[in-house]
Amino acid sequence: MCLAVPCRVVSLQRDYFTAEVDVLGNIKKVSVVLLPDVEVGSWVLVHAGQAITMVSDEEANASLEVWEELLREQGQL
């Protein structure tokens, strides 16, 4: 089983197949080589530094609500 976190793409460097993504206020650089149609503003699921699929706003927000609830319960948010 793997866990993938929804992230919003905030910038792209297509020549390097990378993007900067925002996840819960943290900016990370990830590979987008598997997602040639990704755009700034898209939601992607990221696992191990790799954007693996795009998701809708609704899917991303539902998942983030669960992540935020888990983090609050652990005292990390």
Secondary structure in CASP SS format (residue, H / E / C, confidence):
PFRMAT SS
TARGET T0000
AUTHOR 0000-0000-0000
METHOD secondary structure of the structure
MODEL  1
M C 1.00
C C 1.00
L C 1.00
A C 1.00
V E 1.00
P E 1.00
C E 1.00
R E 1.00
V E 1.00
V E 1.00
S E 1.00
L E 1.00
Q E 1.00
R H 1.00
D H 1.00
Y H 1.00
F C 1.00
T E 1.00
A E 1.00
E E 1.00
V E 1.00
D E 1.00
V E 1.00
L C 1.00
G C 1.00
N E 1.00
I E 1.00
K E 1.00
K E 1.00
V E 1.00
S E 1.00
V C 1.00
V C 1.00
L C 1.00
L C 1.00
P C 1.00
D C 1.00
V C 1.00
E C 1.00
V C 1.00
G C 1.00
S C 1.00
W E 1.00
V E 1.00
L E 1.00
V E 1.00
H E 1.00
A C 1.00
G C 1.00
Q E 1.00
A E 1.00
I E 1.00
T E 1.00
M E 1.00
V E 1.00
S C 1.00
D H 1.00
E H 1.00
E H 1.00
A H 1.00
N H 1.00
A H 1.00
S H 1.00
L H 1.00
E H 1.00
V H 1.00
W H 1.00
E H 1.00
E H 1.00
L H 1.00
L H 1.00
R H 1.00
E H 1.00
Q C 1.00
G C 1.00
Q C 1.00
L C 1.00
END
